[in-house]
Amino acid sequence: MKVRLPAVLVVIGLLSLIAAPRVQAQSEIPLLGVTYGVGVRAIGMGGAFVGLADDYAATYWNPAGLGQIRRMELTGSVSSLRFQNQTTYFGNPSSEETSNTQFQSVGFVFPVPTYRGSLVFSLGYNKVASF
């Protein structure tokens, strides 16, 4: 048993070295910066929108902010992406360029008149990443 444990650990270590490039390729996707936020104003503020959320984007950033909405809202946005990447792997150069404009989000907010307090319904679609 004492001889088998080191042999098993060596085999596991070698197998993990074989799988490492595949895992690394998958983990780089978030680092590409191709993720989208919710709401143009919130993205423009760098995500520091939690305390100010008083439009459709409050559905994502701070749902309590929906209570501040007093009139119906219809929101939509498109995104434009231009991405260029150049790399050399084992002496083989590779480059890729992507440029596109696409639909990103649409949202609808409907406040219900109340005597006291607030009742607001929100419905929307938002694209959170582009692969």
Backbone as CSV, one residue per row, in Angstrom:
resi,resn,N_x,N_y,N_z,CA_x,CA_y,CA_z,C_x,C_y,C_z
1,MET,0.823,-1.195,0.000,0.000,0.000,0.000,0.864,1.255,0.000
2,LYS,1.981,1.218,0.730,2.852,2.385,0.799,3.510,2.666,-0.547
3,VAL,3.761,1.642,-1.342,4.389,1.818,-2.649,3.371,2.336,-3.661
4,ARG,2.121,1.951,-3.564,1.092,2.335,-4.531,0.709,3.810,-4.416
5,LEU,0.680,4.347,-3.225,0.256,5.737,-3.046,1.152,6.718,-3.811
6,PRO,2.483,6.643,-3.713,3.312,7.558,-4.510,3.124,7.345,-6.016
7,ALA,2.957,6.108,-6.431,2.752,5.842,-7.857,1.441,6.458,-8.341
8,VAL,0.401,6.363,-7.536,-0.890,6.952,-7.893,-0.776,8.474,-7.952
9,LEU,-0.067,9.065,-7.006,0.118,10.514,-7.012,0.903,10.981,-8.237
10,VAL,1.905,10.213,-8.650,2.676,10.556,-9.848,1.785,10.483,-11.085
11,VAL,0.966,9.463,-11.191,0.057,9.321,-12.338,-0.950,10.472,-12.366
12,ILE,-1.508,10.818,-11.227,-2.460,11.935,-11.160,-1.772,13.240,-11.557
13,GLY,-0.546,13.444,-11.095,0.206,14.649,-11.459,0.464,14.733,-12.954
14,LEU,0.842,13.614,-13.579,1.080,13.608,-15.022,-0.207,13.855,-15.803
15,LEU,-1.299,13.274,-15.362,-2.583,13.497,-16.036,-3.039,14.949,-15.909
16,SER,-2.759,15.562,-14.778,-3.145,16.969,-14.619,-2.319,17.873,-15.531
17,LEU,-1.066,17.516,-15.810,-0.259,18.297,-16.740,-0.800,18.200,-18.159
18,ILE,-1.343,17.055,-18.508,-1.924,16.882,-19.839,-3.188,17.729,-19.984
19,ALA,-3.986,17.803,-18.938,-5.256,18.534,-18.994,-5.096,20.032,-18.775
20,ALA,-3.958,20.488,-18.291,-3.780,21.903,-17.937,-4.020,22.871,-19.095
21,PRO,-3.513,22.621,-20.322,-3.782,23.586,-21.403,-5.272,23.738,-21.707
22,ARG,-6.030,22.670,-21.621,-7.470,22.758,-21.885,-8.169,23.585,-20.811
23,VAL,-7.804,23.391,-19.579,-8.405,24.156,-18.487,-8.020,25.626,-18.613
24,GLN,-6.784,25.900,-18.973,-6.332,27.279,-19.122,-7.100,27.981,-20.231
25,ALA,-7.340,27.310,-21.342,-8.077,27.923,-22.445,-9.495,28.293,-22.024
26,GLN,-10.121,27.492,-21.194,-11.476,27.783,-20.748,-11.498,28.914,-19.730
27,SER,-10.479,29.022,-18.909,-10.494,30.027,-17.850,-10.123,31.418,-18.353
28,GLU,-9.679,31.558,-19.582,-9.303,32.869,-20.103,-10.496,33.663,-20.606
29,ILE,-11.635,33.030,-20.811,-12.797,33.726,-21.363,-13.204,34.926,-20.519
30,PRO,-13.309,34.831,-19.188,-13.685,36.028,-18.425,-12.645,37.142,-18.493
31,LEU,-11.404,36.804,-18.763,-10.347,37.808,-18.808,-10.336,38.594,-20.111
32,LEU,-11.079,38.138,-21.115,-11.105,38.832,-22.392,-11.859,40.150,-22.310
33,GLY,-12.676,40.321,-21.296,-13.417,41.561,-21.159,-14.593,41.676,-22.100
34,VAL,-15.174,40.568,-22.515,-16.276,40.573,-23.460,-17.598,40.387,-22.724
35,THR,-17.648,40.715,-21.470,-18.906,40.634,-20.731,-19.602,41.984,-20.782
36,TYR,-20.915,41.958,-20.655,-21.710,43.172,-20.707,-22.334,43.410,-19.345
37,GLY,-22.609,44.643,-19.049,-23.314,44.975,-17.824,-24.790,45.158,-18.108
38,VAL,-25.513,45.674,-17.144,-26.938,45.935,-17.302,-27.153,47.434,-17.154
39,GLY,-27.650,48.064,-18.184,-27.943,49.491,-18.145,-26.767,50.343,-18.561
40,VAL,-27.004,51.200,-19.521,-25.934,52.046,-20.054,-25.403,53.004,-18.991
41,ARG,-26.289,53.578,-18.210,-25.866,54.519,-17.170,-25.012,53.824,-16.111
42,ALA,-25.394,52.614,-15.738,-24.627,51.855,-14.744,-23.251,51.476,-15.271
43,ILE,-23.170,51.095,-16.535,-21.878,50.750,-17.127,-20.992,51.988,-17.195
44,GLY,-21.591,53.130,-17.545,-20.840,54.383,-17.601,-20.293,54.798,-16.250
45,MET,-20.958,54.381,-15.180,-20.491,54.700,-13.828,-19.542,53.629,-13.296
46,GLY,-19.177,52.690,-14.129,-18.242,51.651,-13.714,-18.835,50.652,-12.745
47,GLY,-20.152,50.505,-12.744,-20.806,49.550,-11.854,-21.128,50.108,-10.480
48,ALA,-20.771,51.368,-10.216,-21.069,51.984,-8.914,-22.476,52.571,-8.962
49,PHE,-23.459,51.705,-9.096,-24.820,52.137,-9.406,-25.829,51.677,-8.369
50,VAL,-25.417,50.928,-7.377,-26.349,50.298,-6.440,-27.208,51.321,-5.715
51,GLY,-26.630,52.376,-5.215,-27.397,53.363,-4.461,-28.218,54.297,-5.321
52,LEU,-27.918,54.381,-6.609,-28.589,55.307,-7.507,-29.607,54.616,-8.406
53,ALA,-29.746,53.329,-8.318,-30.579,52.555,-9.242,-32.031,53.008,-9.182
54,ASP,-32.446,53.773,-10.197,-33.826,54.257,-10.246,-34.397,54.178,-11.660
55,ASP,-33.955,53.197,-12.417,-34.515,52.925,-13.730,-34.567,51.412,-13.915
56,TYR,-34.761,50.941,-15.139,-34.890,49.500,-15.363,-33.676,48.721,-14.853
57,ALA,-32.484,49.294,-14.918,-31.266,48.603,-14.479,-31.319,48.233,-13.004
58,ALA,-32.205,48.849,-12.242,-32.358,48.498,-10.825,-32.792,47.049,-10.660
59,THR,-33.418,46.477,-11.673,-33.815,45.070,-11.614,-32.602,44.191,-11.349
60,TYR,-31.457,44.558,-11.899,-30.222,43.800,-11.709,-29.398,44.334,-10.539
61,TRP,-29.180,45.648,-10.486,-28.252,46.233,-9.528,-28.804,46.315,-8.115
62,ASN,-30.053,46.745,-7.968,-30.657,46.895,-6.642,-32.175,46.928,-6.804
63,PRO,-32.840,45.783,-6.708,-34.292,45.739,-6.924,-35.077,46.693,-6.032
64,ALA,-34.558,47.073,-4.879,-35.258,48.025,-4.020,-35.375,49.387,-4.701
65,GLY,-34.481,49.689,-5.623,-34.533,50.948,-6.355,-35.736,51.062,-7.271
66,LEU,-36.366,49.935,-7.606,-37.572,49.984,-8.439,-38.680,50.766,-7.747
67,GLY,-38.677,50.802,-6.429,-39.699,51.527,-5.683,-39.675,53.025,-5.922
68,GLN,-38.585,53.555,-6.464,-38.474,54.987,-6.746,-39.108,55.371,-8.081
69,ILE,-39.419,54.389,-8.909,-39.945,54.665,-10.246,-41.417,55.038,-10.152
70,ARG,-41.788,56.161,-10.756,-43.168,56.658,-10.696,-43.873,56.650,-12.049
71,ARG,-43.155,56.377,-13.144,-43.801,56.344,-14.451,-43.288,55.148,-15.245
72,MET,-44.055,54.739,-16.262,-43.656,53.598,-17.084,-42.368,53.914,-17.840
73,GLU,-41.571,52.875,-18.040,-40.322,53.027,-18.783,-40.170,51.883,-19.757
74,LEU,-39.666,52.194,-20.923,-39.259,51.193,-21.894,-37.819,51.518,-22.258
75,THR,-36.937,50.580,-22.053,-35.509,50.797,-22.246,-34.970,49.767,-23.219
76,GLY,-34.062,50.175,-24.070,-33.407,49.251,-24.986,-31.993,49.727,-25.263
77,SER,-31.142,48.802,-25.647,-29.767,49.189,-25.974,-29.151,48.199,-26.952
78,VAL,-28.181,48.690,-27.684,-27.387,47.862,-28.586,-25.934,47.972,-28.139
79,SER,-25.131,47.010,-28.545,-23.716,47.054,-28.184,-22.867,46.939,-29.437
80,SER,-21.742,47.584,-29.410,-20.786,47.520,-30.500,-19.486,46.964,-29.934
81,LEU,-18.965,45.945,-30.573,-17.768,45.272,-30.079,-16.712,45.236,-31.174
82,ARG,-15.519,45.657,-30.844,-14.376,45.516,-31.734,-13.258,44.916,-30.900
83,PHE,-12.815,43.750,-31.311,-11.830,43.010,-30.535,-10.741,42.513,-31.469
84,GLN,-9.489,42.700,-31.078,-8.367,42.231,-31.868,-7.397,41.504,-30.947
85,ASN,-6.909,40.352,-31.401,-6.016,39.543,-30.583,-4.899,38.991,-31.457
86,GLN,-3.666,39.108,-31.003,-2.518,38.550,-31.707,-1.702,37.741,-30.711
87,THR,-1.291,36.563,-31.129,-0.515,35.709,-30.237,0.443,34.832,-31.036
88,THR,1.449,34.329,-30.369,2.377,33.369,-30.956,2.468,32.187,-30.008
89,TYR,2.213,31.002,-30.532,2.218,29.792,-29.722,3.123,28.779,-30.400
90,PHE,4.207,28.416,-29.752,5.219,27.510,-30.298,5.697,27.978,-31.674
91,GLY,5.909,29.288,-31.815,6.430,29.842,-33.059,5.401,30.046,-34.152
92,ASN,4.150,29.730,-33.912,3.098,29.907,-34.911,2.285,31.156,-34.582
93,PRO,2.432,32.220,-35.384,1.654,33.433,-35.101,0.185,33.254,-35.487
94,SER,-0.661,33.880,-34.722,-2.098,33.812,-34.982,-2.719,35.150,-34.600
95,SER,-3.673,35.593,-35.392,-4.380,36.826,-35.050,-5.847,36.671,-35.430
96,GLU,-6.676,37.379,-34.699,-8.109,37.340,-34.957,-8.688,38.712,-34.663
97,GLU,-9.635,39.120,-35.480,-10.291,40.406,-35.282,-11.795,40.203,-35.409
98,THR,-12.530,40.757,-34.459,-13.982,40.658,-34.450,-14.559,42.056,-34.332
99,SER,-15.559,42.332,-35.136,-16.236,43.613,-35.059,-17.708,43.382,-35.374
100,ASN,-18.589,43.731,-34.437,-20.019,43.561,-34.687,-20.839,44.493,-33.811
101,THR,-22.037,44.739,-34.261,-23.009,45.514,-33.505,-24.228,44.627,-33.336
102,GLN,-24.726,44.520,-32.121,-25.841,43.612,-31.872,-26.746,44.122,-30.762
103,PHE,-27.930,43.574,-30.743,-28.923,43.899,-29.734,-28.437,43.406,-28.381
104,GLN,-28.538,44.244,-27.343,-28.067,43.836,-26.023,-29.183,43.662,-25.015
105,SER,-30.078,44.625,-24.891,-31.093,44.489,-23.848,-32.361,45.258,-24.185
106,VAL,-33.439,44.838,-23.550,-34.709,45.550,-23.591,-35.368,45.354,-22.229
107,GLY,-35.990,46.389,-21.727,-36.632,46.293,-20.418,-37.873,47.155,-20.345
108,PHE,-38.829,46.702,-19.572,-40.085,47.423,-19.382,-40.384,47.478,-17.891
109,VAL,-40.722,48.667,-17.403,-41.050,48.865,-15.993,-42.451,49.463,-15.918
110,PHE,-43.296,48.849,-15.085,-44.681,49.305,-14.948,-45.006,49.531,-13.476
111,PRO,-45.091,50.800,-13.045,-45.478,51.071,-11.652,-47.003,51.059,-11.514
112,VAL,-47.485,50.420,-10.474,-48.917,50.355,-10.190,-49.237,51.447,-9.175
113,PRO,-50.248,52.283,-9.457,-50.600,53.329,-8.492,-51.041,52.717,-7.155
114,THR,-50.493,53.222,-6.086,-50.843,52.749,-4.745,-51.111,53.950,-3.846
115,TYR,-51.837,53.708,-2.776,-52.131,54.771,-1.818,-50.872,55.143,-1.041
116,ARG,-50.150,54.124,-0.605,-48.939,54.346,0.171,-47.914,53.292,-0.225
117,GLY,-46.693,53.666,-0.327,-45.659,52.720,-0.719,-45.540,52.659,-2.233
118,SER,-45.167,51.503,-2.714,-44.912,51.379,-4.141,-45.040,49.926,-4.569
119,LEU,-45.560,49.715,-5.767,-45.642,48.385,-6.374,-45.221,48.549,-7.822
120,VAL,-44.101,47.937,-8.192,-43.544,48.103,-9.531,-43.230,46.732,-10.108
121,PHE,-43.688,46.500,-11.345,-43.373,45.268,-12.061,-42.326,45.582,-13.120
122,SER,-41.394,44.672,-13.286,-40.314,44.869,-14.239,-40.116,43.586,-15.030
123,LEU,-39.927,43.731,-16.322,-39.715,42.584,-17.198,-38.664,42.978,-18.222
124,GLY,-37.719,42.103,-18.480,-36.692,42.471,-19.442,-35.825,41.315,-19.875
125,TYR,-34.960,41.612,-20.828,-33.983,40.666,-21.354,-32.652,41.395,-21.433
126,ASN,-31.592,40.735,-21.026,-30.264,41.328,-21.106,-29.254,40.260,-21.489
127,LYS,-28.424,40.571,-22.442,-27.352,39.668,-22.859,-26.159,39.929,-21.954
128,VAL,-25.715,38.926,-21.212,-24.653,39.152,-20.230,-23.254,38.843,-20.747
129,ALA,-23.127,38.078,-21.835,-21.799,37.763,-22.356,-21.896,37.430,-23.834
130,SER,-20.804,37.569,-24.528,-20.719,37.228,-25.939,-19.603,36.208,-26.104
131,PHE,-19.946,35.066,-26.647,-18.940,34.011,-26.796,-18.572,33.842,-28.245
